[in-house]
Amino acid sequence: MSYSIRKSTLADLQIIFDLRDQAREIMRSYGNIFQWPEGYPRDDMFRTDIEMGGSYVMLDESGKVVGTFALLPSPEVTYNVIYDGQWLNDEPYHVIHRIASTPDSHGILDAILDFGETVSSNIRIDTHEANIIMRKGLEKHGYQYCGIIHLLNGDERLAFQKLSGCAR
């Protein structure tokens, strides 16, 4: 499936919230009961992503919004300290957050990671240990495991980074 990607607007918020809820259900169906508890990611996080110009939606060939994600420039405060490893470099980077899609959309993660490389040659991302789908996708795309970071609430996440020469 081919997707087009555009910046999100405040008018997209309700569909983004719906995608978040669908993504939570997808994670639960694959045994990931820990990531994205009810009420997280918070509505204001998506609003802030839009206001910062780093929120995107993905449209299928019919023009229906089927996915969303944030691609934001560094720094990411939760990435300042990494345990049991280290980042690949200390250069400015972009971070991918809040990936969500409909259950019947396939190839969303591939499209997001490919898009990210057109924006930055240095990308960081984190995920819950139980998010096997994300971990396999990151490995497939050449992301390297770098260590453990802690979210602001103290929860652990596995941290990954990819350096490439593809950014335009």
Secondary structure, DSSP 4 states (H G I P E B T S, - for coil): ---EEEE--GGGHHHHHHHHHHHHHHHHHTT--SSS-TT-S-HHHHHHHHHTT-EEEEE-TTS-EEEEEEEEESP-GGGS--BSS--S--S--EEEEEEEE-TT--SHHHHHHHHHHHH-SEEEEEE-TT-HHHHHHHHHTT-EEEEEEE-TTS-EEEEEEEE-S---
